[in-house]
Amino acid sequence: MLPSHADKKLLIDIDNVRVAFGSEVVLDAISLCIHSNEFVGLIGPNGAGKTTLLRVLLGLLQPGRGTVKQTPGLRIGYIPQRGRQAMMQVPMSVQEVVLLGARGDKKRAGQALEGVRMHDMRYKRFADLSGGQQQRVMIAQALASQPDMLCLDEPTTGIDERSQAAFYKTLQDLQQQGIAIVMVSHDVDTVLTLVDRVICLNQTIVYDGVPEHFEADKYLPDVYKQQHRLLHHHHGGLHD
């Protein structure tokens, strides 16, 4: 049984954040907190600012206005949308990929691979794995840094449905271990069945609450419904 919200540790506190690139406002009046043990689905149309918000959470981008406070010593693992493609270019074994996150610590790398049920494949070439297996290895790489929180950007793009189910089960197992998860996804239907909190973004936060009370027709613009039908096609640009 998950602890009540009051028992959860505050990890990140964002207050009235604004991000603009030149004259283009990408995020405005963003205020939210992330706690341990939360599984947050971050949704919204292309250009809504989802990846930009992830970069703010990660501390990679400083907002033009507002504050971002992280709990001291917070460790965040990040799995970018194109992380697998980058690793495909280098002839590495599964174990070598995860050792990058473990900073060479073989024990930590082994534990991380056990955590995603990929230890038996540690000597296989990363490039020879299925899409779903590769994504689990990317999670293991992030886990090897012993994070308090995982941020994932469209993690199931290009992965078949059966592999997606196993991947989501891995995420739920990690949540049960107390790791906070923030996942950007275009797959609204899946997000609503998987997470315990939904944040719908469109430059500003239009919904932040439990999935049971989220009404897609109310909060998502018509243009999103067209994008939703193109789920596994190319997903937008830099400011998505």
ChimeraX attribute file (.defattr): number of C-alpha atoms within 10 A of each C-alpha:
attribute: neighborCount
match mode: 1-to-1
recipient: residues
	/A:1	4
	/A:2	12
	/A:3	11
	/A:4	8
	/A:5	12
	/A:6	8
	/A:7	11
	/A:8	16
	/A:9	15
	/A:10	15
	/A:11	20
	/A:12	20
	/A:13	16
	/A:14	18
	/A:15	16
	/A:16	16
	/A:17	21
	/A:18	21
	/A:19	23
	/A:20	13
	/A:21	10
	/A:22	7
	/A:23	6
	/A:24	9
	/A:25	12
	/A:26	21
	/A:27	25
	/A:28	20
	/A:29	16
	/A:30	19
	/A:31	16
	/A:32	15
	/A:33	13
	/A:34	21
	/A:35	22
	/A:36	21
	/A:37	25
	/A:38	22
	/A:39	27
	/A:40	25
	/A:41	26
	/A:42	26
	/A:43	23
	/A:44	25
	/A:45	25
	/A:46	19
	/A:47	18
	/A:48	20
	/A:49	24
	/A:50	27
	/A:51	22
	/A:52	21
	/A:53	26
	/A:54	21
	/A:55	16
	/A:56	17
	/A:57	21
	/A:58	20
	/A:59	14
	/A:60	11
	/A:61	13
	/A:62	16
	/A:63	20
	/A:64	13
	/A:65	14
	/A:66	16
	/A:67	16
	/A:68	20
	/A:69	14
	/A:70	18
	/A:71	11
	/A:72	8
	/A:73	8
	/A:74	11
	/A:75	16
	/A:76	21
	/A:77	23
	/A:78	22
	/A:79	19
	/A:80	18
	/A:81	16
	/A:82	12
	/A:83	15
	/A:84	18
	/A:85	12
	/A:86	9
	/A:87	15
	/A:88	15
	/A:89	10
	/A:90	12
	/A:91	13
	/A:92	16
	/A:93	17
	/A:94	28
	/A:95	23
	/A:96	20
	/A:97	21
	/A:98	29
	/A:99	22
	/A:100	15
	/A:101	22
	/A:102	22
	/A:103	13
	/A:104	13
	/A:105	14
	/A:106	15
	/A:107	12
	/A:108	21
	/A:109	29
	/A:110	20
	/A:111	16
	/A:112	26
	/A:113	26
	/A:114	14
	/A:115	18
	/A:116	23
	/A:117	15
	/A:118	19
	/A:119	18
	/A:120	11
	/A:121	16
	/A:122	19
	/A:123	12
	/A:124	14
	/A:125	17
	/A:126	26
	/A:127	18
	/A:128	13
	/A:129	15
	/A:130	13
	/A:131	19
	/A:132	22
	/A:133	22
	/A:134	22
	/A:135	23
	/A:136	24
	/A:137	27
	/A:138	27
	/A:139	27
	/A:140	32
	/A:141	28
	/A:142	24
	/A:143	28
	/A:144	27
	/A:145	21
	/A:146	17
	/A:147	15
	/A:148	19
	/A:149	28
	/A:150	23
	/A:151	23
	/A:152	21
	/A:153	21
	/A:154	20
	/A:155	25
	/A:156	22
	/A:157	21
	/A:158	13
	/A:159	18
	/A:160	12
	/A:161	11
	/A:162	9
	/A:163	17
	/A:164	19
	/A:165	14
	/A:166	15
	/A:167	20
	/A:168	18
	/A:169	14
	/A:170	17
	/A:171	22
	/A:172	17
	/A:173	13
	/A:174	20
	/A:175	20
	/A:176	16
	/A:177	12
	/A:178	19
	/A:179	23
	/A:180	26
	/A:181	26
	/A:182	24
	/A:183	24
	/A:184	25
	/A:185	22
	/A:186	26
	/A:187	17
	/A:188	19
	/A:189	11
	/A:190	13
	/A:191	22
	/A:192	17
	/A:193	10
	/A:194	18
	/A:195	22
	/A:196	16
	/A:197	21
	/A:198	25
	/A:199	22
	/A:200	24
	/A:201	23
	/A:202	23
	/A:203	23
	/A:204	18
	/A:205	17
	/A:206	14
	/A:207	20
	/A:208	17
	/A:209	13
	/A:210	14
	/A:211	19
	/A:212	11
	/A:213	11
	/A:214	17
	/A:215	10
	/A:216	14
	/A:217	9
	/A:218	10
	/A:219	14
	/A:220	18
	/A:221	13
	/A:222	12
	/A:223	10
	/A:224	15
	/A:225	13
	/A:226	11
	/A:227	16
	/A:228	17
	/A:229	11
	/A:230	12
	/A:231	15
	/A:232	15
	/A:233	11
	/A:234	8
	/A:235	17
	/A:236	11
	/A:237	9
	/A:238	9
	/A:239	16
	/A:240	18
